[in-house]
Amino acid sequence: MTNRPKTVEFDEGWADELDLTPDELADLVRGITQLVETGEIFEESISVDDLPDDERAEIYERLSRPKNTRH
């Protein structure tokens, strides 16, 4: 069994609702990519089921919204 490198793919428009400068967006992408590549994102994550009800409801509501993409 081989360990494949972890990669990150961002959907088009994923950051459309964020109010970031191009440099801030690039920093965010680099930070997320680094967290995935090092595995830290998985080590530090918690289950949605462990969140308070109000936070869990907000996440589910946001995930159920149609994507706001430019294409």
N, C-alpha and C positions, 0 to 999 in steps of 0.2 A: 504494500500500500504506500503510495507516495503522497506527500503533502503538497498540494497545489498551492501556489501563492494566492493570497487573498487579494481581490480587486474590488474596486468601487466603481459603480456606474451611476451617473446622475441622469434622471429623466429630464428631457427638455422642459424648461419652465419650472423646475423644482424650486427655484429661488425667487420666482416672480413676485411673491408677496413680501419678500424681505427688503427692508430699506437699507441696503448696503452699498458702499462705494465699490468700484471694481477691485480695489486693493483689499478691502475687507472681505469681499466674496472669495477672492483668490486665497486669502488666509484661511477662511472657513473650509474651503475645499481641501486645502493642504492638511489642515488639522484633522478633518474627518478621515481623509485617506491614511494619514499616519496612524490614527487610532485603530483603523481596520488592519493595516499591514502589521502592526505590532501585536495585535490581538487584545490590546487594552480595552477596546470598545466592548468586547465580550466579557472580560474579567470584571469590568465596572458596571455592567448592565444589571438591571433588576426586571423582574417580570411585571408586566402591566397589571396582573392580578394582585400584586403586592402594593399597588398605589392606592391612595385614598379614593373613595367613590367619585368625588367631584373631578379629580384629575383624570381618572379612567374614562369618565363620561365625555370629558372634553376631547381626549385623544380619539375615542371612537367617533365622535361627531365630526372632528376634522378629517378623519380618514374616510368618512362616508360622503364628504363633499366632492362634487365634480372637480377635476383638476382645472386650474386656470392657466392654460398654456397659450403661447403666442402663435402657435401654428394652426 
